[in-house]
């Protein structure tokens, strides 16, 4: 099996080079070609001798993903369907913003969390992604761009629960922000979790990035019904982890709240949410539910969504109503499935 080089740090890459009989700087060169120049094969590493390029091709995994198809939304969102080397499919989403691009990437093929409103969760978990497979989503999308520098933000909000694949996600994050790696700003990377409390605590110790918590309910009974993870890590332990999470400067934890008609959009839910988040440096992202086939849930009316937002704002919370992009191509929040469709072009 070829080595997962894009998941290695600089020292590990140099150690591989030395073990193969090279000078350490050859490892640094190879790393630069892969993570900065974004080459697709060792043949493009023109300042490296041919015998080393051949060894790279033989021993190192350069392209662990195959782009199967892409689909573009009316709003400019692009969904990428990737195939892993052993067959499972994953999806990534490129989202146009006012002056930059954001990529939403996956950390698992499928998901084991079973959130009731999420199509990905209905697929079950096929397997974790390697660090290379996580990073490669960013690389392959950057290769398609006329101006790759426009891609500035990364959110781990695609398929899977990132903190359930902790080691690979952490390795990927470190190479995404490393100056000798892909050199993204740690301020521009967000990891979303449904609330795996032990891993949240570890993440805060291991790396400085933005944290988003998929909350969706502010009382245990409702959250139990929507998100099975709450039975293991109820709101009391989740909020303790949030309060203890290290936040630099004026950063806040983002709390994602998917509004579902008759489930979590009541006046009492607003009161519960205000009480729950009291004392936390919190930003609330309200997202209307994106229905999917087979779901018996629906979003509230736009009037009710605006009322919910205003009630929170009156309590001095920072509240953003997120417009789901890419819903016409099933690329919006909760709609990713990794399914192959002949309608993709």
N, C-alpha and C positions, 0 to 999 in steps of 0.2 A: 504494500500500500504506500502511495506517495505521501510525503510529509506535508502537513498543513501549514505552510510557511507564512501565510498572511496572518496567522494567529500567533506567530512568534514575535518576541520583542527584538530589539537590536542585538542584545547580547546573545540570545539564542541563535540568531541568524549568523552572527560572526563565529559562534562556536561550531556551527555546522560547516562553515567554510574551512575552519582550521582542521576539523576532523577529516575533511575531504582533501587535506594537503595544500590548502590555499592560505594566503595571507588574510587576516581578519577583515581588511578593507574590502575584499571581494564580497563578503557577506553584506557589508553596508551598501555596496553598489547594487547588488541584487535587490535588496530591500527598497532602494530608491527607485529602481525601474518598476517594481511591482506596485508600490503604494503611492508614488508621486507621478511617475510617467504613465502609469496605468497600462503597461504593455500587455498584450494578449498571448505572447509566446516569448521564449528565450531568444528566438532569432532576432528580436528587435533590440536586444541588449548589446548595442554596437561597440561599446568600449570594453567589452569582456571577451577574452579569447574563446575561440570556437569550442575547444574541449571542455571549458567550464560551462558554456551554454548548453552543450550536449548533456552534461551531468545534471544541470538544473532541470532540463526537460525530462530526464530519466527519473530523477528522485523527488522532485518537488511538484506539488499540485498548484498549478497556476490559475486555471479557470475551473472552479468546482461547480459552476452553474451554467446552464444552457438557457438562453432566452427562447421561450417557446412562442409567445405572441405578446403583442401590446395592443392596448385599446385606449382611445382618447375620448374624453368627455366633452360635452358642449362647453364646459367652463374652463377647458384647458388642462384638467387633471389627466394624467396618463397612468394607466395600470399596467404593470409588467408581470407576466406569468413566467416564472423560472422553473426549470426542472433540475432537481438534484441528481448527482451522479448515479444514485441507486434507485431513481424513479419518482419519488414523491414530488409534488408540485407546491410551490409557495408563491406568494404575491407581494409586490412592493408597489408603492404609490408615490408618484411625483406630483406635488401640489404647488401650483403657481400662487405666489403671494404678491403684494403690491410692488415690492422692489427686489424680491429674491425668490428662491425656490426652496421648498422643504421636501425631504424624502421621508416617507413612512416605511420602515423596514420590519421584516419578520425575524423572530428569534427561534421559532419552532415550526415544524411542519405539522399543522393542526394545533390543538390545545386541549389540555386535560381539565381545565378549570370549570367548564360546564355552565358558564353564565347564561341565564335563560334568554337574554335578548341578543345574543351574539351567534352569528351563523358559524364562525370558526369553531366555536366550542362544540357545535353539534357534530363536527367531523371526528372528534376524538383526537388523541395525540398519536402521530405517526412516529416522530422522533425529534430529538433536539438538533439544532443546526450547529455546525462547527463554527469557530471564530472566523475562519476563512469564508464560509458561506454567508455569514452575517455581513462581513466587510465587502464581499464581492457584489452584493446588491447595490451598494453605493458606487462601486467602481463601474459596474456595467451601465448603470443609469448615467453616470458622469460622461461615459464615452459617447452617449447619444446626444449630448448637449453642444450647441454651437458655442456657448460661453459657460464652461464648467464652473467658473468662479461664482456664478449666480446661485449655485447650490450651496447654501450656507447652514441650513438647519437640518438636523436629523432627529427624528422621533422614533423610538422603539415602541410603536403602537400598532404594528401589523399583526400577523398571525402569531399566536403563542403568548405565553407569560414569560417575559424576559428573566425575571428573578428565579424562575423554575429551571433555568438553564444558566445558572449564575457564572460558572467558571468561564464558559465560552463567551458569554456576553461581556464579562469584565475584560477578557483578553481583547475582544474586538473594540471595546470602548477605548482602551489604552492605545491601540494603534490608530484609531480614528482621531485622537487628540494629540498624539505624539508629534513633536516638531519634525522629527525625521520620518514620520509616518504620513498620514493624510492631513494632519495639521488643521483640523477643525477646532474651533473655539469650544472649550468645555461649557461655556455659557450658552452655546447654541445646540446642545445635545440634551434630549429629555428621555428618560426611561419611565415608562408607565407600568404600574403594577396593580393587580387586583387586591393586594394586601398581604403579601407573604412577609410577615413581621420579622422573623429572624434575618432573612436576606436583606430587608430594608435597612436594618441596623448595620449589617456588614457593609452594605453599599456605601453608606455615609462615611465609614472608616476608610474604605479602599480607594475612593475616587470622588472628585468634585464635579458633579453634573447636576442637571435639573431633575427633580422628582415630580412625577404626576401619579396621583392615586385615583384609580377608578372606583368611585365611592357609590353613587347611584341610589343610596338610601341612607337615612340618618337615624334609623332605629333598627335594632337587631332582627326583629320579626320580619320586617320588609326586606332587609338585606339578605337574611337567610333564604328567603323565597326566590330572590333574584340571583344571588351569588353564593353558591355552596361553600366557597372558601370562608365565608363569614362564620360558619359553624366551628371552624378550627381556630380562626383568629377573629373573634368578635370585635365590635367597634371600640370597646374599652382598650384592648391591647393595640389595636391599629392606631388609635389616636395618641396613645402613649408613645408609640414608635415615631409618629409624625412630629410630636412635640420635641422629641429627642434628636430628630434628624438635623445634622449640622447645616445651617444655611449661611452662606457668605453674604456680606454686605446687605443689600436690600432684596435679596432673592426671596421668593415665596414658594410654597408647595402648591402645585396646581391640583385641584380636586375636580375630577371629571364627573359630571352628573347628567346621565342620560334620562331625559324626561319621558315617562311612560304614562299614558292616560289611565287615570284611576288607580295607579300603583304607587307613584311617588311624587305626584304633582299637587297634593292637597295643601291647604293652608297650614295644617299641622306639620306637614313635611318641612315647610319653610321654617317654622319655629324650632323643630328638631335640629335642622341643619345649622341654624344660627347658634343654638346652644352647643352643638357638637364641635363646631369650629372656633368657638370662643377662645381667644388667646393664642391662636395659631396664625402665623403669617401665611394667609391663605388667599389664593386666587381661585375663583369658581368658574369653570367652563361649563355652561349649559349647552346641551346637545339634544335636539329633538330626536327621538328614536327613529332609526332607519329600518323600516320593516323589511323582512325577507320572506321568501316563500315558506309557508308552513307555520309562520308565527301567528299567534292569536293576540299579539300586543300591537298597539298603535300609538302614535304620538298625540299629545294634546293639541288643541287648537292653537293657532298662532296667538290669539288673544290671551289664552291661559298661560302660554309660555312667557309672554311679555309681562303679565301680571306677576308671575313667579319671579322673574328677573327683577322687577321693580321692588317687590317686597324685600328681597335680599339687599338691593342697593340702599334701601331706606335704613337698613341696619349697618350701613357703612362697610359692606363687603365689596371687594373688587369682583365684579361679575362680568363675564364676557359671554355673549350669545354666539356660539360657533355655528356658522352656516356649513353644513356638510357638503363637501365638494366631491364630485364624482359619483353621486348616487345613481345617475342614469347608466353607469357601467358597473354598478355594484362594487365601487371602490371606496365607499364612505365607511365611517366608523361602524364596526359590527357586521360588515357585509362581506369581508374577505373569506374565501372558502378554499382557494387553491384548486378550483375545479376547471377542467379544460372545457372550453365551449367553442364550437365552430363559428360562433358569431364574432369572436375576437379577430381582429384584423391587424 
